[in-house]
Amino acid sequence: MSTLKKNVRIRNLAEPARSSIRGPKARHNYLELLKVDGWSSGYVSVNSFLKHLFRKSKSEASKSTYLRRLSSFCIYVGKNPDELVRLPKNAELIF
């Protein structure tokens, strides 16, 4: 048996994927962060989006994908969804 095979570790599919740029992906509950309960939210902006998505597709998969991306972006910029909506269209976010 070659030594190469001994050192190779196959990633367990149950483990979360790791990003090489930012280290381990942060685990957060996007539903809690965005105050989502079913197809409604405590944030006016997210609630409006969910109403639109429900009218157009009623897709749980789409809802989950959009909300995960939005929550990740909110964490990245340090603002909640309603704060993002209130920003001027030409505002520069400095990170």
N, C-alpha and C positions, 0 to 999 in steps of 0.2 A: 504494500500500500504506500503510495507516495505521501510525503509530508504535506504536500499542498492540500490534499483532501482532508487531512486532519484539522487544518487551520481554517477551512472554509466553513462559514456559518450561514445556514439558510435561514432567512428571516421567517419567523412565525407569522402567518397571515393574520392572526388575531392581534398582533402587536400593532400599534399605530405607526404609520409611515413617518419617517423623519426627514425633515428638510435639511439639505446640506448647507443652506445659507443661514438660516436662523435657528438651527438646533432643533430640538424636539418641538413638534407642533403643540401649541398651547391647547389644552382641553378646557373648553368652556361650554356652558349650557346656553346655547344661542336662544332658546325659547325664554329662559329666565331673563337674559340680558335685554331682549327686545320686548319683554312683557307680553308674550304671545300665549293665548289660550284658544286653541282651535283656530278659527278664522278671524279672530279679533286681537287687538293689541292695546296696551295702555298708552302707546305713543300714537298721536294723531296721524303722523306721516305714515307709519307702518300700517295702521288700521286702514287708511285710505288705499294703500297698495294692496293689502290683503283682500279688501272688498272688490277691487278691480280684478285681481287674479281669480277670485272665486267666480265672478261673473263670466270671465273669459274661458277658464279651463277647468277649474275645480281640481287641479292636479296637486296631490300631496307631495309628489316628488319635486315638482317645480317650486312649490312653497318652501320645502326644506332646503333646496339648493339656494334659492334667492336669500332666504333668511340667514343661512350659514355665511354666505358671502358678505351680506350686510353687517352681520355681527362682527365678523373678522375685521372689516374696514373700520367700524366704529371703535373697536379696541385699538387698532393701528393709529387712528388719528386722535383718540382720546375724547371723542364727542359722542353724544347719543344721536339717534336718527332725527329728532326734532331740531336739535342744534345744527345738524348738517343742512337741513332744509332751509333754515333761517339765514344761512350764510349768503352774502351777495354772490351773484353768479360769477363775478370776476375776482372773487376773493382768492388769495393765495394762502394755502395751508403750508406752514413752515414746520417741518418735522425735525 
